[in-house]
Amino acid sequence: MKSSHLLFAALLAIFTRLGFATPLISAKEAALPPATGAVATRGISRGPAIKLASPEVGTPVVAPFDFKVNFETRGDAKINPSSVKVIYMKSPFVDLTPRLKGAISANGIDFAKADVPPGTHTIRVTVKDTEGRETNSVLNLVVNK
């Protein structure tokens, strides 16, 4: 891992413990045009389940808020945390994965005090299990002023 990524991860951990909001999406990124075309996800899959735990689905929130996503495996497979990708669906796509690295585990994503500008934000989460089965899920976050 690059030293700049290690420094960012260390600062992120300190800010989170101290109760400071941590940027997840910048105002500049939020101002980008939405991704064009359909946001496709697969149909029925034997891959892991991805469930938004916080904020509650369909409930507008005010930043900062805790961003939590749960991963659920099927059968004896385990989640491969290094396979997790989190993409902000803008044009061009914004890879949020490096910002979330310290918050990603086999259980999901637990990112405290996410700072996100007001608006509706579409995020695609992709995860694979140890058997190579992949699941994509599109999450919509509605953030009020």
C-alpha positions as CSV (number, residue, x, y, z in Angstrom):
1,M,0.0,0.0,0.0
2,K,1.3,3.5,-0.8
3,S,2.4,5.6,2.1
4,S,-0.2,8.2,1.2
5,H,-2.9,5.6,1.5
6,L,-1.6,4.6,4.9
7,L,-1.5,8.2,6.1
8,F,-5.1,8.7,4.9
9,A,-6.2,5.5,6.6
10,A,-4.5,6.6,9.9
11,L,-6.1,10.1,9.7
12,L,-9.5,8.6,8.9
13,A,-9.2,6.4,12.0
14,I,-8.2,9.3,14.2
15,F,-11.0,11.6,12.9
16,T,-13.6,8.9,13.3
17,R,-12.6,8.2,16.9
18,L,-12.7,11.9,17.7
19,G,-16.2,12.2,16.3
20,F,-15.3,14.3,13.2
21,A,-17.2,13.9,10.0
22,T,-15.2,12.1,7.3
23,P,-15.7,12.9,3.6
24,L,-17.3,10.1,1.6
25,I,-18.4,12.2,-1.3
26,S,-17.2,15.7,-2.1
27,A,-19.3,18.6,-3.3
28,K,-17.2,18.6,-6.5
29,E,-18.0,14.9,-7.1
30,A,-21.7,15.4,-6.3
31,A,-21.8,18.1,-9.0
32,L,-20.7,15.7,-11.7
33,P,-23.4,14.5,-14.2
34,P,-25.1,11.3,-13.4
35,A,-23.8,8.1,-15.1
36,T,-25.5,7.5,-18.4
37,G,-27.3,4.3,-19.3
38,A,-29.0,1.8,-17.1
39,V,-27.5,0.9,-13.8
40,A,-27.5,-2.8,-14.2
41,T,-27.4,-5.4,-11.5
42,R,-27.8,-9.1,-11.9
43,G,-31.0,-11.0,-11.3
44,I,-31.3,-13.9,-8.9
45,S,-27.8,-14.8,-7.7
46,R,-26.3,-17.4,-5.4
47,G,-23.7,-14.8,-4.6
48,P,-23.6,-12.8,-1.3
49,A,-26.4,-10.5,-0.3
50,I,-25.7,-6.8,0.1
51,K,-28.1,-4.9,2.4
52,L,-28.0,-1.2,3.4
53,A,-28.2,-1.1,7.2
54,S,-27.7,2.6,7.8
55,P,-29.2,4.9,6.8
56,E,-32.5,3.1,6.7
57,V,-33.6,2.4,3.1
58,G,-35.8,5.1,1.7
59,T,-35.2,7.4,4.7
60,P,-33.6,10.8,4.1
61,V,-30.8,11.7,6.4
62,V,-28.7,14.7,7.3
63,A,-24.9,14.4,7.1
64,P,-22.8,13.3,8.9
65,F,-24.4,9.9,9.2
66,D,-23.2,6.3,9.7
67,F,-22.9,4.4,6.4
68,K,-23.3,0.7,7.1
69,V,-23.8,-2.1,4.6
70,N,-24.1,-5.7,5.6
71,F,-22.8,-8.7,3.6
72,E,-24.5,-12.1,3.9
73,T,-23.0,-15.2,2.5
74,R,-24.8,-18.2,1.1
75,G,-23.7,-21.8,1.9
76,D,-20.2,-22.3,3.2
77,A,-18.6,-19.5,1.3
78,K,-17.0,-16.5,3.0
79,I,-16.8,-12.9,1.9
80,N,-13.6,-11.8,0.2
81,P,-13.1,-8.3,1.6
82,S,-10.5,-7.4,-0.9
83,S,-13.1,-7.9,-3.7
84,V,-15.4,-5.2,-2.4
85,K,-15.8,-2.2,-4.8
86,V,-17.8,0.9,-4.1
87,I,-18.6,3.2,-7.0
88,Y,-20.3,6.5,-7.0
89,M,-22.5,6.4,-10.2
90,K,-21.4,9.7,-11.8
91,S,-19.8,10.4,-15.2
92,P,-17.0,9.6,-14.9
93,F,-17.5,6.9,-12.2
94,V,-15.9,7.8,-8.8
95,D,-14.2,4.9,-7.0
96,L,-15.0,5.4,-3.3
97,T,-13.3,2.1,-2.3
98,P,-10.0,3.7,-1.2
99,R,-11.9,6.0,1.2
100,L,-13.7,3.0,2.7
101,K,-10.8,0.6,2.9
102,G,-10.5,0.8,6.7
103,A,-14.3,0.4,7.1
104,I,-14.6,-2.8,4.9
105,S,-14.6,-6.2,6.5
106,A,-16.0,-9.7,5.7
107,N,-19.2,-8.5,7.5
108,G,-19.7,-5.4,5.5
109,I,-18.9,-1.7,5.5
110,D,-19.0,0.3,8.7
111,F,-18.1,3.9,7.9
112,A,-18.9,6.3,10.8
113,K,-19.8,10.0,10.4
114,A,-19.9,10.0,6.6
115,D,-19.9,13.5,5.2
116,V,-22.0,13.7,2.1
117,P,-23.5,16.8,0.4
118,P,-27.3,17.2,0.1
119,G,-28.9,15.4,-2.8
120,T,-29.7,11.9,-4.0
121,H,-26.6,9.8,-4.4
122,T,-26.5,6.5,-6.3
123,I,-23.8,4.0,-5.2
124,R,-23.0,0.6,-6.6
125,V,-21.5,-2.0,-4.2
126,T,-19.9,-5.1,-5.7
127,V,-18.7,-8.1,-3.6
128,K,-17.4,-11.6,-4.3
129,D,-17.4,-14.6,-2.1
130,T,-14.6,-17.2,-1.8
131,E,-16.3,-19.3,-4.4
132,G,-16.0,-16.4,-6.9
133,R,-19.7,-15.6,-7.0
134,E,-20.3,-11.9,-7.5
135,T,-23.2,-9.7,-6.5
136,N,-23.8,-6.0,-7.4
137,S,-26.3,-3.9,-5.6
138,V,-27.3,-0.3,-6.2
139,L,-28.0,1.9,-3.1
140,N,-29.6,5.3,-3.1
141,L,-28.7,7.7,-0.4
142,V,-31.0,10.7,0.1
143,V,-29.2,13.5,2.1
144,N,-31.1,16.6,3.2
145,K,-29.6,19.9,4.2
